[in-house]
Amino acid sequence: MKSQDILLLLKLISLHGDYKDPLKNSEVIDFHSEWRDWGHDEISPDYGQIDYIESRFAVRALANETGISKSQVSLSLKRCNDVGLAKQDRKTLMPKTNTKALIEFIAYGIRYVFPTKPGEITRGIKTSIAAPVLRGQLMTSGDLPPVWPDARGNTKGVAIEPLHKNIRQAVKNDAALYAMLALTDAIRIGQPRERNLALDKLNLLVKELQ
């Protein structure tokens, strides 16, 4: 398994959620607030307006929206299917995340398989306990926020290596994906209290998207 597999699996969850419109009154994400922690000059078109669902799940579309190359998207889907982390949706026939298995892996394995430690002070995008999805719940006054290093980020903080190098491309037009990745980081690097809160919110968000 590669770290980009987690990014792709979370993107599939977000995509399936787009067609059920369950997040109008989300308990986890405030879609009406300013949730982007980066410059707005690279915002993508609203892919939710595309007429054909299949186009969102094509390898090219997944590559464009995640920043993972087309060849790596194909390999990632195969790996995830082989180990039971992804499957074919019975209704749409599109690839779908096995959410129960993924949440179990994130809860108990991700901090050992894809560990990371706080790095240098840099400009970037808020993640983990500093991200909007956990805003005001765990940060203490004076702490530098954890960030994904990015020159267009709006926040000065402590660098945290993201699961994929093109993380901003993946989250730039997807609040749900940004929230899930930030919660995953809180589980990757957080203390028990932080991990437990993030896991509870991740479970709730995934249920809203199903």
Rosetta blueprint (number, residue, H / E / L):
1 M L
2 K L
3 S H
4 Q H
5 D H
6 I H
7 L H
8 L H
9 L H
10 L H
11 K H
12 L H
13 I H
14 S H
15 L H
16 H H
17 G H
18 D H
19 Y L
20 K L
21 D L
22 P L
23 L L
24 K L
25 N L
26 S L
27 E L
28 V L
29 I L
30 D L
31 F L
32 H L
33 S L
34 E L
35 W L
36 R L
37 D L
38 W E
39 G L
40 H L
41 D L
42 E L
43 I L
44 S L
45 P L
46 D L
47 Y H
48 G H
49 Q H
50 I L
51 D L
52 Y L
53 I H
54 E H
55 S H
56 R H
57 F H
58 A L
59 V H
60 R H
61 A H
62 L H
63 A H
64 N H
65 E H
66 T H
67 G L
68 I L
69 S L
70 K H
71 S H
72 Q H
73 V H
74 S H
75 L H
76 S H
77 L H
78 K H
79 R H
80 C H
81 N H
82 D H
83 V L
84 G L
85 L L
86 A E
87 K E
88 Q E
89 D L
90 R L
91 K L
92 T L
93 L L
94 M L
95 P E
96 K E
97 T E
98 N L
99 T H
100 K H
101 A H
102 L H
103 I H
104 E H
105 F H
106 I H
107 A H
108 Y H
109 G L
110 I H
111 R H
112 Y H
113 V H
114 F L
115 P L
116 T L
117 K L
118 P L
119 G L
120 E L
121 I E
122 T E
123 R E
124 G E
125 I E
126 K E
127 T L
128 S H
129 I H
130 A H
131 A L
132 P H
133 V H
134 L H
135 R L
136 G L
137 Q L
138 L L
139 M L
140 T L
141 S L
142 G L
143 D L
144 L L
145 P L
146 P E
147 V E
148 W E
149 P E
150 D L
151 A L
152 R L
153 G E
154 N L
155 T E
156 K E
157 G E
158 V E
159 A E
160 I L
161 E L
162 P L
163 L L
164 H L
165 K L
166 N L
167 I H
168 R H
169 Q H
170 A H
171 V H
172 K L
173 N L
174 D L
175 A H
176 A H
177 L H
178 Y H
179 A H
180 M H
181 L H
182 A H
183 L H
184 T H
185 D H
186 A H
187 I H
188 R H
189 I H
190 G L
191 Q L
192 P H
193 R H
194 E H
195 R H
196 N H
197 L H
198 A H
199 L H
200 D H
201 K H
202 L H
203 N H
204 L H
205 L H
206 V H
207 K H
208 E H
209 L H
210 Q L
